[in-house]
């Protein structure tokens, strides 16, 4: 699919991270491997990388540390859900710290 995305002339792909998040919640850190391989291949094709779905304060730092070239994350659902308990300003700052 990554080669197909490149062939269409797109400049970025998005990694759908539901399976990673599920595996990470089970303690399986090896669940990141297919995402890392996809990111490396996308980088080789000069494609930017976005990611999203089920990324949260619990797993986003690990994800970011293992995905070379990650440019953007879609965290709206988790961010708002966590903000209900922790406050929006606080949660935004927590995410920013984890993504540094």
C-alpha positions, 0 to 999 in steps of 0.5 A, a space after each residue: 500500500 505504501 508503494 501505491 500511495 507513492 504512485 498516486 503522488 501523495 506526500 504522506 501516509 497515515 499509520 492506523 494504530 489500533 492494533 499497536 495500541 491493543 498489543 501495547 495494552 497487553 504488554 507486547 512491545 513487539 507490536 510496534 515492529 510492523 509500524 516501524 518497518 512501514 515507517 522506514 519504507 515510507 521514509 525511503 520513498 520520501 513519504 511523510 508519516 502521520 499516525 492515529 487511532 487509539 494513541 493515548 498518553 499511555 502509549 504515544 511516547 513509546 510509539 513516537 520513539 519507535 517511528 522514524 520520521 513521524 510528523 503528525 498524530 491524530 489524538 483528538 478522541 483520546 485527548 478529549 476523553 482524558 481532558 474530561 478527567 485531567 483538564 484540557 490545558 493539562 492534557 495538551 501539555 502532557 501530550 506535548 511533553 511526551 511528543 518532545 
